[in-house]
Amino acid sequence: MKISLIIPAYNEEKRIKNTLLEYDRFLKNNYNDYEIIVVCDGCRDQTPIIVKKISENNNGIKLLKFEHRLGKGGGIIQGFTHATGDIVGFTDADGATSPSDYQKLIEAIQKGIDVAIGSRKMEGAKITVHQSKMREFVSKGFNILVNIWFKLGIKDTQCGAKVFKNEVIQKILPFIKTRGFEIDVELLWRAKKENYKLKEIPIVWEHKEETTFNFKFIPDMFIGLLKLRLKGHKKTK
């Protein structure tokens, strides 16, 4: 099976090289066929240059560069559109999820799960560097609201590590409406509505202080999810 890994990146010049090389080394050592697609989302720093330089000596690494902001969801959608793997997933550019933990998600797909979700909240998970109390409070409240609205039964919808069978993405991608950080919720919701098998996998996760997520995105996320819940109920065909 071919593995496609998408890494959405916005101004990640300080971290993208290490994350990219670690995942490339891991995939090369464990899988015969893979690709890493880095989606540079309106970057204003050296991120695209760093990725391009690495990709020149590695056919398994691909750069998608966009001059304007797409949003996390928009970047992931572009990555999905260009992915050619049998197993397709994404992870954060900051390296909060290690390649060895990401492998657990891939293995779950290989064993028959349709969607594997990295989880920081379930038993067996470990957070090596904790978020601020405020971020933990907001995260908990967001997850409670999401599960009330969408009935997902998922403890951690927002962890940046997720893996899908390609057939799942091909089925739901045309119906994805969101383009921001709420993309995680919609992907899971669309997949569950189509009766695909979803499973959370406990991972070790290291919080990164220089995250590109900002509390200012919270209102837009809530508005986007509310619109999705009210108008996005159409079942895929």
PECORKA-V391513 format. One record per residue. N is the residue number from 0. RES is the residue in one small letter. PHI is phi in degrees with one decimal (NA if undefined). PSI is psi as a letter, one per 20 degrees, with the letter a starting at -180 (NA if undefined). Layout:
BEGIN
N|RES|PHI|PSI, N|RES|PHI|PSI
END
This chain:
BEGIN
0|m|NA|p, 1|k|-87.2|p, 2|i|-104.3|p, 3|s|-112.9|p, 4|l|-113.6|p, 5|i|-104.2|p, 6|i|-122.5|o, 7|p|-73.1|p, 8|a|-138.9|p, 9|y|-129.6|o, 10|n|51.3|l, 11|e|-114.0|k, 12|e|-61.1|h, 13|k|-80.3|i, 14|r|-126.5|i, 15|i|-64.5|h, 16|k|-62.3|g, 17|n|-63.3|g, 18|t|-61.8|g, 19|l|-64.0|g, 20|l|-68.0|h, 21|e|-64.2|g, 22|y|-70.0|h, 23|d|-63.2|g, 24|r|-62.3|g, 25|f|-64.2|g, 26|l|-65.4|h, 27|k|-63.5|h, 28|n|-82.0|i, 29|n|-119.9|i, 30|y|-136.6|q, 31|n|-74.8|h, 32|d|-137.6|p, 33|y|-156.8|r, 34|e|-146.8|q, 35|i|-116.2|p, 36|i|-109.9|o, 37|v|-96.0|o, 38|v|-101.3|o, 39|c|-84.4|o, 40|d|-100.6|n, 41|g|63.7|k, 42|c|-61.4|q, 43|r|-116.3|j, 44|d|-125.8|b, 45|q|-91.0|j, 46|t|-52.4|g, 47|p|-61.5|h, 48|i|-66.2|g, 49|i|-62.5|g, 50|v|-64.8|g, 51|k|-61.0|g, 52|k|-63.3|g, 53|i|-66.4|g, 54|s|-68.1|h, 55|e|-63.2|h, 56|n|-109.7|j, 57|n|-149.9|o, 58|n|-69.3|i, 59|g|-83.1|i, 60|i|-109.1|p, 61|k|-123.4|q, 62|l|-110.2|p, 63|l|-113.1|o, 64|k|-115.0|p, 65|f|-125.1|p, 66|e|-73.7|h, 67|h|-106.8|q, 68|r|-70.2|p, 69|l|-101.8|h, 70|g|86.7|r, 71|k|-56.0|g, 72|g|-63.4|g, 73|g|-61.7|h, 74|g|-66.1|g, 75|i|-64.9|g, 76|i|-61.1|g, 77|q|-61.8|h, 78|g|-63.2|g, 79|f|-58.6|g, 80|t|-61.6|h, 81|h|-94.8|i, 82|a|-72.0|q, 83|t|-121.5|j, 84|g|-80.2|r, 85|d|-75.1|h, 86|i|-119.6|p, 87|v|-127.5|p, 88|g|-152.0|r, 89|f|-141.8|q, 90|t|-148.1|r, 91|d|-75.3|q, 92|a|-70.5|i, 93|d|-80.4|i, 94|g|75.2|k, 95|a|-63.1|h, 96|t|-105.5|p, 97|s|-75.2|q, 98|p|-56.4|h, 99|s|-64.9|h, 100|d|-75.4|h, 101|y|-62.4|h, 102|q|-60.2|h, 103|k|-59.9|h, 104|l|-70.0|g, 105|i|-60.4|g, 106|e|-64.2|h, 107|a|-63.9|h, 108|i|-65.5|g, 109|q|-63.6|h, 110|k|-90.5|j, 111|g|118.7|i, 112|i|-73.5|q, 113|d|-89.0|h, 114|v|-136.7|p, 115|a|-110.2|p, 116|i|-120.9|p, 117|g|-66.4|p, 118|s|-129.3|p, 119|r|-99.7|i, 120|k|-108.6|h, 121|m|-90.5|r, 122|e|-59.4|p, 123|g|100.5|i, 124|a|-79.0|q, 125|k|-143.9|p, 126|i|-110.7|o, 127|t|-81.3|h, 128|v|-131.1|o, 129|h|-80.5|q, 130|q|-73.9|r, 131|s|-67.5|q, 132|k|-59.4|h, 133|m|-64.2|g, 134|r|-65.6|h, 135|e|-64.9|g, 136|f|-64.1|g, 137|v|-64.1|g, 138|s|-61.9|g, 139|k|-63.8|g, 140|g|-63.9|g, 141|f|-62.6|g, 142|n|-67.2|h, 143|i|-62.7|g, 144|l|-63.5|g, 145|v|-59.7|g, 146|n|-72.0|h, 147|i|-69.7|g, 148|w|-72.6|g, 149|f|-112.2|i, 150|k|53.8|l, 151|l|-79.3|h, 152|g|69.0|k, 153|i|-106.0|p, 154|k|-74.8|h, 155|d|-142.0|n, 156|t|-76.7|h, 157|q|-99.1|j, 158|c|-59.3|p, 159|g|-77.5|j, 160|a|-111.6|o, 161|k|-144.6|q, 162|v|-135.9|q, 163|f|-133.6|q, 164|k|-66.3|q, 165|n|-58.6|h, 166|e|-63.4|h, 167|v|-66.1|g, 168|i|-62.3|g, 169|q|-61.5|h, 170|k|-73.3|g, 171|i|-98.1|i, 172|l|-57.1|g, 173|p|-62.8|i, 174|f|-104.3|i, 175|i|-70.3|p, 176|k|-108.3|h, 177|t|-81.9|q, 178|r|-130.0|i, 179|g|-103.2|b, 180|f|-68.4|i, 181|e|-75.9|i, 182|i|-55.1|h, 183|d|-58.2|g, 184|v|-64.5|g, 185|e|-65.6|h, 186|l|-58.0|g, 187|l|-67.7|g, 188|w|-64.0|g, 189|r|-61.7|g, 190|a|-65.5|g, 191|k|-66.4|h, 192|k|-61.8|h, 193|e|-91.2|j, 194|n|66.0|k, 195|y|-77.9|q, 196|k|-83.6|o, 197|l|-108.2|q, 198|k|-145.6|p, 199|e|-85.5|p, 200|i|-121.7|p, 201|p|-67.2|p, 202|i|-131.9|r, 203|v|-91.9|p, 204|w|-133.5|p, 205|e|-114.7|o, 206|h|-65.7|p, 207|k|-109.6|p, 208|e|-66.4|h, 209|e|-89.7|k, 210|t|-64.1|q, 211|t|-83.6|i, 212|f|-76.7|q, 213|n|-133.7|q, 214|f|-58.5|h, 215|k|-64.7|i, 216|f|-79.2|i, 217|i|-57.1|g, 218|p|-57.9|g, 219|d|-64.8|h, 220|m|-63.9|g, 221|f|-64.5|g, 222|i|-64.6|g, 223|g|-61.9|g, 224|l|-71.5|h, 225|l|-64.3|g, 226|k|-62.0|g, 227|l|-63.0|g, 228|r|-66.4|h, 229|l|-81.8|h, 230|k|-118.0|i, 231|g|-102.2|k, 232|h|-82.4|i, 233|k|-59.6|p, 234|k|-81.8|q, 235|t|-66.8|q, 236|k|-102.0|NA
END
